[in-house]
Amino acid sequence: MFRLVIDANIILSALIRDSTTRKILIGSAIEFYAPDYLIEEVEKYISLVSKKNSLSEHDNKKILDTGIIIRQRWNLERG
């Protein structure tokens, strides 16, 4: 199984467009890892994302909160 580290730009891209990136993040067997602060970083831009993808801020936050996109997170202090 592949394990990949992702950053906020990848998540933002997946939220904004129904693209190959979104399909890979949601529908693949790859384990994606992201630092704990990634969600906070993405939430800074949730208003802009909502304007671009025509979903409400609530719906975009729900996608993030359900963990559909990010399957594993780690705390950089823990390793």
C-alpha positions as a Markdown table, in Angstrom:
| # | Residue | x | y | z |
|---|---|---|---|---|
| 1 | Met | 0.0 | 0.0 | 0.0 |
| 2 | Phe | 1.2 | 3.5 | -0.8 |
| 3 | Arg | 1.5 | 6.1 | 1.9 |
| 4 | Leu | 1.7 | 9.7 | 0.9 |
| 5 | Val | 2.1 | 13.0 | 2.7 |
| 6 | Ile | -0.2 | 15.7 | 1.5 |
| 7 | Asp | -0.4 | 19.4 | 2.1 |
| 8 | Ala | -3.1 | 22.1 | 2.3 |
| 9 | Asn | -2.8 | 22.9 | -1.4 |
| 10 | Ile | -3.7 | 19.4 | -2.4 |
| 11 | Ile | -6.8 | 19.4 | -0.1 |
| 12 | Leu | -7.9 | 22.9 | -1.3 |
| 13 | Ser | -7.6 | 21.7 | -4.9 |
| 14 | Ala | -9.7 | 18.6 | -4.2 |
| 15 | Leu | -12.4 | 20.7 | -2.5 |
| 16 | Ile | -12.5 | 23.3 | -5.2 |
| 17 | Arg | -12.9 | 21.1 | -8.2 |
| 18 | Asp | -14.4 | 17.7 | -8.9 |
| 19 | Ser | -11.1 | 16.6 | -10.3 |
| 20 | Thr | -8.8 | 13.6 | -10.6 |
| 21 | Thr | -7.1 | 14.9 | -7.4 |
| 22 | Arg | -10.4 | 14.6 | -5.5 |
| 23 | Lys | -11.1 | 11.1 | -6.9 |
| 24 | Ile | -7.7 | 9.9 | -5.9 |
| 25 | Leu | -8.0 | 11.4 | -2.4 |
| 26 | Ile | -11.5 | 10.0 | -1.8 |
| 27 | Gly | -11.5 | 6.8 | -3.7 |
| 28 | Ser | -8.1 | 5.2 | -3.6 |
| 29 | Ala | -6.5 | 2.7 | -1.3 |
| 30 | Ile | -3.6 | 5.1 | -0.7 |
| 31 | Glu | -3.1 | 6.2 | 2.9 |
| 32 | Phe | -2.7 | 9.9 | 3.1 |
| 33 | Tyr | -0.9 | 11.6 | 6.0 |
| 34 | Ala | -1.0 | 15.2 | 7.0 |
| 35 | Pro | 0.2 | 17.3 | 9.9 |
| 36 | Asp | -2.4 | 18.1 | 12.6 |
| 37 | Tyr | -2.4 | 21.8 | 11.7 |
| 38 | Leu | -3.5 | 21.1 | 8.1 |
| 39 | Ile | -7.2 | 21.3 | 8.8 |
| 40 | Glu | -6.7 | 24.7 | 10.5 |
| 41 | Glu | -4.8 | 25.9 | 7.5 |
| 42 | Val | -7.5 | 24.7 | 5.1 |
| 43 | Glu | -10.3 | 26.3 | 7.2 |
| 44 | Lys | -8.7 | 29.7 | 6.8 |
| 45 | Tyr | -9.7 | 29.5 | 3.1 |
| 46 | Ile | -13.0 | 27.7 | 3.5 |
| 47 | Ser | -14.9 | 30.9 | 2.5 |
| 48 | Leu | -13.0 | 31.2 | -0.7 |
| 49 | Val | -13.4 | 27.5 | -1.4 |
| 50 | Ser | -17.1 | 27.8 | -0.9 |
| 51 | Lys | -17.3 | 30.6 | -3.5 |
| 52 | Lys | -15.4 | 28.5 | -6.0 |
| 53 | Asn | -17.1 | 25.1 | -5.6 |
| 54 | Ser | -20.7 | 26.3 | -4.9 |
| 55 | Leu | -21.0 | 24.4 | -1.6 |
| 56 | Ser | -21.8 | 26.1 | 1.6 |
| 57 | Glu | -19.0 | 26.7 | 4.2 |
| 58 | His | -20.9 | 24.2 | 6.4 |
| 59 | Asp | -20.8 | 21.5 | 3.7 |
| 60 | Asn | -17.1 | 22.0 | 3.0 |
| 61 | Lys | -16.3 | 21.9 | 6.8 |
| 62 | Lys | -18.4 | 18.7 | 7.0 |
| 63 | Ile | -16.3 | 17.1 | 4.3 |
| 64 | Leu | -13.1 | 17.9 | 6.3 |
| 65 | Asp | -14.6 | 16.8 | 9.6 |
| 66 | Thr | -15.7 | 13.5 | 8.3 |
| 67 | Gly | -12.2 | 12.6 | 7.4 |
| 68 | Ile | -13.2 | 11.5 | 3.9 |
| 69 | Ile | -10.1 | 13.2 | 2.5 |
| 70 | Ile | -7.6 | 12.8 | 5.3 |
| 71 | Arg | -7.4 | 9.3 | 6.6 |
| 72 | Gln | -4.4 | 9.7 | 8.9 |
| 73 | Arg | -3.0 | 12.8 | 10.7 |
| 74 | Trp | 0.1 | 13.0 | 12.8 |
| 75 | Asn | 1.3 | 15.4 | 15.4 |
| 76 | Leu | 4.8 | 16.7 | 14.4 |
| 77 | Glu | 5.9 | 16.7 | 18.0 |
| 78 | Arg | 5.1 | 13.0 | 18.3 |
| 79 | Gly | 6.6 | 11.9 | 15.0 |
